[in-house]
């Protein structure tokens, strides 16, 4: 009897060491931990350490974005609303502006409030934004200004998910379904 119990017990123990099979894109061990030094939507300096302890979603964009940003943030809001009610206030979405010239703290706060209390706008000078976008291999580029001084900013649509310790876990993009996001976010809330 002991001959078959030991392999069974070993299998059960090893199964607990296997990481989750994410429905979106697994970035565990591939992307660095959450780290930054920016300005929040209240105009206060803030570091990544302030967000440790809750699962965190990180998205880069700008408030004048005509399509990708509002669509992505609305999808994140919809996913959060599908979580167990007890988890909905335990997740945070950090929306980092790549357009600090137009996205002042007041503008960011007004924009993020439209998506829910879990959404927090962050910005900073271009050197700090570039340090963060380089850290997560995110690109952005300013378009030409029109006659009225308006311009667009092309940027990545990826959303990075971090566990409660600030470790990168999965990446969500517009090719992933809402159901996949809800599934991975639920797992992260329960186990991360």
Residue frames as qw, qx, qy, qz and C-alpha x, y, z in Angstrom:
[[0.000, 0.885, 0.466, 0.000, 0.00, 0.00, 0.00],
 [0.308, -0.788, 0.100, 0.523, 2.84, 2.41, 0.79],
 [0.487, -0.037, 0.572, 0.659, 4.33, 1.73, -2.68],
 [0.180, 0.579, 0.581, 0.543, 1.42, 3.41, -4.49],
 [0.235, -0.892, -0.354, 0.152, 0.67, 6.08, -1.85],
 [0.443, -0.541, 0.158, 0.698, 4.09, 7.76, -2.09],
 [0.269, 0.139, 0.543, 0.783, 3.88, 8.37, -5.87],
 [0.077, -0.743, -0.602, -0.283, 0.30, 9.60, -5.46],
 [0.370, -0.828, -0.211, 0.366, 1.27, 12.01, -2.67],
 [0.426, -0.318, 0.323, 0.783, 4.26, 13.23, -4.71],
 [0.185, 0.418, 0.629, 0.628, 2.02, 13.84, -7.74],
 [0.192, -0.858, -0.474, -0.050, -0.42, 15.88, -5.66],
 [0.432, -0.704, 0.000, 0.563, 2.40, 17.97, -4.19],
 [0.375, -0.103, 0.475, 0.789, 3.97, 18.62, -7.59],
 [0.116, 0.646, 0.639, 0.401, 0.62, 19.57, -9.09],
 [0.241, -0.895, -0.292, 0.235, 0.49, 22.46, -6.64],
 [0.424, -0.512, 0.267, 0.698, 3.80, 23.76, -8.05],
 [0.357, 0.331, 0.618, 0.618, 2.54, 23.99, -11.65],
 [0.072, 0.251, 0.074, -0.962, 1.54, 27.50, -12.62],
 [0.510, 0.537, 0.491, -0.458, -1.94, 28.36, -13.87],
 [0.392, 0.228, 0.661, 0.599, -2.69, 27.91, -17.58],
 [0.127, 0.496, 0.153, -0.845, -3.74, 31.48, -18.42],
 [0.539, 0.601, 0.591, 0.017, -6.45, 31.93, -21.05],
 [0.258, 0.955, -0.071, -0.125, -4.83, 35.17, -22.24],
 [0.662, 0.575, -0.371, 0.306, -1.02, 35.52, -22.55],
 [0.805, -0.525, -0.116, 0.251, 1.20, 34.16, -19.79],
 [0.344, 0.793, -0.273, 0.423, 3.97, 36.65, -18.96],
 [0.758, -0.641, 0.122, -0.013, 5.02, 35.07, -15.67],
 [0.745, -0.373, 0.332, 0.442, 8.79, 35.35, -15.39],
 [0.573, 0.447, 0.374, 0.577, 9.02, 37.13, -18.75],
 [0.038, 0.794, 0.104, 0.598, 8.07, 40.67, -17.76],
 [0.300, 0.180, -0.569, 0.744, 9.53, 42.53, -14.78],
 [0.227, -0.561, -0.700, 0.379, 7.71, 43.29, -11.55],
 [0.015, 0.903, 0.344, 0.255, 5.65, 46.46, -11.16],
 [0.528, -0.427, -0.093, 0.728, 7.95, 49.44, -10.66],
 [0.265, 0.663, 0.293, 0.636, 7.55, 53.13, -11.41],
 [0.250, -0.455, -0.319, 0.793, 7.75, 56.66, -10.04],
 [0.090, 0.484, 0.543, 0.680, 4.95, 58.83, -11.47],
 [0.190, 0.002, 0.277, -0.942, 2.30, 61.41, -10.55],
 [0.118, 0.405, 0.904, -0.068, -1.24, 60.29, -9.72],
 [0.018, 0.621, 0.552, 0.556, -4.51, 61.94, -10.71],
 [0.381, -0.866, -0.300, 0.120, -4.42, 63.99, -7.50],
 [0.267, 0.889, -0.235, 0.290, -1.08, 65.54, -8.46],
 [0.617, -0.668, 0.410, -0.068, 0.85, 63.52, -5.87],
 [0.289, 0.535, -0.790, -0.075, 4.12, 61.66, -6.51],
 [0.886, -0.154, 0.285, -0.332, 3.47, 57.94, -6.31],
 [0.067, 0.472, -0.866, -0.152, 5.58, 54.80, -6.59],
 [0.627, 0.001, -0.699, -0.344, 4.56, 51.27, -7.51],
 [0.232, -0.008, -0.853, 0.467, 4.88, 50.18, -3.88],
 [0.356, 0.054, 0.314, -0.879, 1.68, 52.11, -3.13],
 [0.738, 0.142, -0.245, -0.612, -0.25, 49.61, -5.24],
 [0.344, 0.180, -0.916, 0.099, 1.23, 46.39, -3.85],
 [0.241, 0.067, 0.768, -0.590, -1.33, 44.26, -2.02],
 [0.645, 0.468, 0.362, -0.483, -4.05, 44.29, -4.69],
 [0.624, 0.261, 0.600, 0.427, -4.13, 42.68, -8.12],
 [0.035, 0.719, -0.071, -0.691, -3.24, 45.43, -10.58],
 [0.657, 0.529, 0.453, 0.290, -3.91, 46.00, -14.27],
 [0.244, -0.601, 0.200, 0.735, -1.57, 48.40, -16.10],
 [0.543, 0.617, 0.509, 0.255, -2.58, 50.08, -19.37],
 [0.283, -0.347, 0.171, 0.878, -0.88, 52.83, -21.39],
 [0.266, 0.646, 0.620, 0.358, -2.91, 55.34, -23.40],
 [0.115, -0.038, -0.071, 0.990, -4.19, 58.93, -23.46],
 [0.244, 0.478, 0.624, -0.568, -7.46, 60.68, -22.78],
 [0.397, 0.556, -0.164, -0.711, -7.89, 62.09, -26.31],
 [0.137, -0.119, 0.940, 0.290, -7.73, 58.56, -27.75],
 [0.546, 0.101, -0.194, -0.808, -10.70, 58.08, -30.10],
 [0.838, 0.042, -0.392, -0.377, -11.00, 54.30, -29.96],
 [0.652, 0.139, -0.705, 0.243, -8.45, 51.95, -28.33],
 [0.085, 0.179, -0.623, 0.757, -8.41, 53.56, -24.87],
 [0.557, -0.106, 0.236, -0.790, -12.13, 53.95, -24.23],
 [0.844, 0.070, -0.414, -0.334, -12.83, 50.51, -25.70],
 [0.577, 0.167, -0.721, 0.346, -10.13, 48.81, -23.63],
 [0.064, -0.159, 0.573, -0.801, -11.03, 50.62, -20.40],
 [0.697, -0.065, -0.007, -0.714, -14.74, 49.83, -20.95],
 [0.814, 0.083, -0.566, -0.105, -13.83, 46.16, -21.42],
 [0.347, 0.165, -0.716, 0.582, -11.80, 46.19, -18.20],
 [0.367, -0.135, 0.337, -0.856, -14.73, 47.84, -16.40],
 [0.815, -0.007, -0.264, -0.517, -17.11, 45.18, -17.76],
 [0.682, 0.128, -0.697, 0.183, -14.75, 42.42, -16.62],
 [0.067, 0.174, -0.634, 0.751, -14.50, 43.88, -13.12],
 [0.581, -0.090, 0.134, -0.798, -18.32, 44.05, -12.89],
 [0.853, 0.042, -0.429, -0.296, -18.45, 40.31, -13.71],
 [0.334, 0.264, -0.788, 0.445, -16.15, 39.41, -10.83],
 [0.470, -0.518, -0.687, 0.197, -17.54, 38.14, -7.57],
 [0.143, -0.906, -0.174, -0.358, -18.89, 41.22, -5.78],
 [0.677, -0.703, 0.046, 0.213, -16.45, 40.77, -2.89],
 [0.709, -0.081, 0.278, 0.642, -13.51, 41.12, -5.34],
 [0.367, 0.787, 0.334, 0.368, -14.66, 44.14, -7.31],
 [0.150, -0.976, 0.100, -0.118, -13.10, 46.71, -4.97],
 [0.737, -0.513, 0.358, 0.256, -9.93, 44.65, -4.58],
 [0.700, 0.283, 0.369, 0.542, -8.66, 45.17, -8.13],
 [0.040, -0.821, 0.014, 0.569, -7.03, 48.35, -9.40],
 [0.680, 0.546, 0.323, 0.369, -6.48, 49.60, -12.94],
 [0.318, -0.646, 0.134, 0.681, -3.58, 51.97, -13.50],
 [0.566, 0.735, 0.317, 0.194, -4.09, 54.05, -16.65],
 [0.487, -0.491, 0.183, 0.699, -0.72, 55.62, -17.56],
 [0.434, 0.871, 0.129, -0.189, -0.86, 58.54, -19.97],
 [0.687, 0.004, 0.322, 0.652, 1.70, 58.70, -22.77],
 [0.195, 0.657, 0.301, 0.663, 0.47, 62.25, -23.50],
 [0.415, -0.500, -0.477, 0.591, 1.40, 64.25, -20.38],
 [0.114, 0.047, 0.131, 0.984, 1.21, 67.58, -22.22],
 [0.431, -0.313, -0.357, -0.767, -2.58, 67.28, -22.44],
 [0.721, -0.387, -0.565, -0.105, -3.28, 64.75, -19.68],
 [0.072, -0.523, 0.467, -0.709, -2.95, 66.79, -16.50],
 [0.030, -0.061, -0.908, 0.413, -3.92, 65.17, -13.19],
 [0.430, 0.298, 0.366, -0.769, -7.36, 66.86, -13.32],
 [0.606, 0.345, -0.432, -0.572, -7.98, 65.62, -16.87],
 [0.347, 0.164, -0.923, 0.021, -6.87, 62.10, -15.90],
 [0.156, 0.118, 0.782, -0.592, -9.11, 62.05, -12.83],
 [0.561, 0.338, 0.114, -0.747, -12.17, 63.16, -14.78],
 [0.571, 0.340, -0.631, -0.400, -11.46, 60.55, -17.47],
 [0.262, 0.115, -0.944, 0.165, -10.87, 57.58, -15.15],
 [0.334, 0.097, 0.598, -0.723, -13.92, 58.36, -13.00],
 [0.659, 0.244, -0.223, -0.676, -16.11, 57.48, -15.99],
 [0.629, 0.201, -0.738, -0.144, -14.94, 53.85, -15.80],
 [0.798, -0.458, -0.387, -0.061, -15.21, 53.19, -12.08],
 [0.427, -0.864, 0.238, -0.120, -13.53, 53.72, -8.72],
 [0.893, -0.211, 0.279, 0.283, -10.94, 51.02, -9.47],
 [0.648, 0.566, 0.151, 0.487, -9.40, 53.17, -12.24],
 [0.416, -0.786, 0.029, 0.457, -6.48, 55.46, -11.34],
 [0.569, 0.795, -0.006, 0.212, -4.83, 57.87, -13.76],
 [0.657, -0.537, 0.185, 0.496, -1.06, 58.24, -13.70],
 [0.545, 0.804, -0.003, 0.237, 1.31, 60.48, -15.64],
 [0.628, -0.592, 0.152, 0.482, 4.67, 62.16, -15.28],
 [0.135, 0.775, -0.386, -0.482, 7.43, 63.68, -17.29],
 [0.808, 0.465, -0.277, -0.234, 8.42, 61.98, -20.55],
 [0.228, 0.528, -0.796, 0.189, 11.64, 60.56, -19.08],
 [0.402, -0.138, 0.780, -0.459, 9.68, 58.65, -16.42],
 [0.804, 0.339, 0.183, -0.453, 7.02, 57.55, -18.90],
 [0.624, 0.574, -0.517, -0.119, 9.72, 56.35, -21.29],
 [0.050, -0.411, 0.863, -0.290, 11.43, 54.43, -18.48],
 [0.603, 0.066, 0.642, -0.470, 8.15, 52.66, -17.73],
 [0.796, 0.486, -0.023, -0.359, 7.18, 51.97, -21.35],
 [0.417, 0.586, -0.694, -0.003, 10.68, 50.63, -22.02],
 [0.317, -0.297, 0.821, -0.371, 10.42, 48.41, -18.95],
 [0.645, 0.238, 0.657, -0.310, 7.32, 46.71, -20.39],
 [0.317, -0.028, 0.726, 0.609, 8.39, 46.94, -24.05],
 [0.279, 0.764, 0.561, -0.153, 5.52, 49.24, -24.96],
 [0.336, 0.062, 0.305, 0.889, 5.84, 51.69, -27.83],
 [0.171, 0.833, 0.462, -0.254, 4.03, 54.92, -28.56],
 [0.403, 0.060, 0.331, 0.851, 4.46, 57.64, -31.14],
 [0.162, 0.644, 0.284, -0.692, 3.06, 61.13, -31.62],
 [0.510, 0.565, 0.553, 0.338, 1.34, 61.96, -34.90],
 [0.258, 0.237, 0.159, 0.923, 1.62, 65.21, -36.83],
 [0.076, 0.494, 0.473, -0.726, -0.26, 68.20, -35.43],
 [0.292, 0.648, 0.608, 0.355, -3.13, 69.47, -37.54],
 [0.149, 0.581, 0.116, 0.792, -3.91, 73.17, -38.19],
 [0.506, -0.732, -0.096, -0.447, -5.60, 73.43, -34.77],
 [0.060, -0.610, 0.693, -0.380, -2.72, 71.77, -32.94],
 [0.879, -0.160, 0.284, -0.347, -4.53, 68.47, -32.44],
 [0.328, 0.485, -0.803, -0.111, -2.58, 65.25, -32.78],
 [0.942, -0.172, -0.147, -0.247, -3.04, 61.53, -32.25],
 [0.204, -0.607, 0.759, -0.118, -0.79, 59.15, -30.36],
 [0.845, 0.108, -0.480, -0.207, -0.35, 55.59, -31.59],
 [0.267, -0.514, 0.710, -0.401, 0.25, 53.13, -28.76],
 [0.225, 0.035, -0.974, -0.002, 0.00, 49.53, -27.67],
 [0.638, -0.351, -0.196, -0.657, -3.36, 48.10, -26.63],
 [0.646, -0.042, -0.735, 0.202, -1.89, 45.55, -24.21],
 [0.537, -0.687, 0.133, -0.471, -2.93, 45.39, -20.56],
 [0.448, 0.291, -0.774, 0.338, -0.47, 43.90, -18.09],
 [0.736, -0.559, -0.179, -0.337, -1.77, 42.07, -15.01],
 [0.246, 0.445, -0.695, 0.508, 0.19, 41.87, -11.77],
 [0.618, -0.420, -0.663, 0.054, -0.50, 39.80, -8.68],
 [0.454, -0.870, -0.178, -0.068, -0.73, 41.18, -5.13],
 [0.694, -0.485, 0.146, 0.511, 3.07, 41.09, -4.80],
 [0.169, 0.843, -0.209, -0.466, 3.54, 43.14, -8.00],
 [0.389, -0.235, 0.798, 0.396, 4.75, 40.23, -10.12],
 [0.467, 0.331, -0.388, -0.723, 3.71, 40.16, -13.79],
 [0.554, 0.038, 0.803, -0.215, 1.29, 37.30, -14.46],
 [0.503, 0.437, 0.698, 0.261, -0.67, 37.73, -17.72],
 [0.003, 0.294, -0.225, -0.929, -1.18, 40.14, -20.59],
 [0.426, 0.597, 0.655, -0.182, -4.56, 40.91, -22.11],
 [0.068, -0.223, 0.399, 0.887, -4.97, 42.37, -25.61],
 [0.543, 0.289, 0.032, -0.788, -7.84, 43.16, -27.93],
 [0.524, 0.182, -0.749, -0.361, -7.62, 39.70, -29.52],
 [0.136, -0.078, -0.920, 0.360, -8.59, 38.10, -26.18],
 [0.353, -0.556, -0.600, -0.455, -12.24, 37.69, -25.30],
 [0.380, -0.581, 0.223, -0.685, -13.98, 39.27, -22.34],
 [0.932, -0.288, -0.103, -0.194, -14.64, 35.75, -21.01],
 [0.806, 0.178, -0.328, 0.459, -10.90, 34.96, -21.08],
 [0.109, 0.522, -0.313, 0.786, -10.14, 38.18, -19.22],
 [0.654, -0.498, 0.092, -0.562, -12.80, 37.49, -16.59],
 [0.968, -0.117, -0.219, 0.038, -11.50, 33.94, -16.14],
 [0.657, 0.261, -0.342, 0.618, -7.88, 35.01, -15.72],
 [0.110, -0.544, 0.238, -0.797, -8.78, 37.96, -13.52],
 [0.809, -0.438, -0.059, -0.388, -10.91, 35.72, -11.30],
 [0.913, -0.033, -0.277, 0.297, -8.02, 33.29, -10.90],
 [0.388, 0.422, -0.295, 0.765, -5.66, 36.17, -10.13],
 [0.412, -0.582, 0.109, -0.692, -8.06, 37.52, -7.51],
 [0.909, -0.349, -0.074, -0.216, -8.36, 34.15, -5.83],
 [0.938, -0.110, -0.025, 0.329, -4.75, 32.95, -6.05],
 [0.568, 0.435, -0.054, 0.697, -2.64, 36.03, -6.69]]
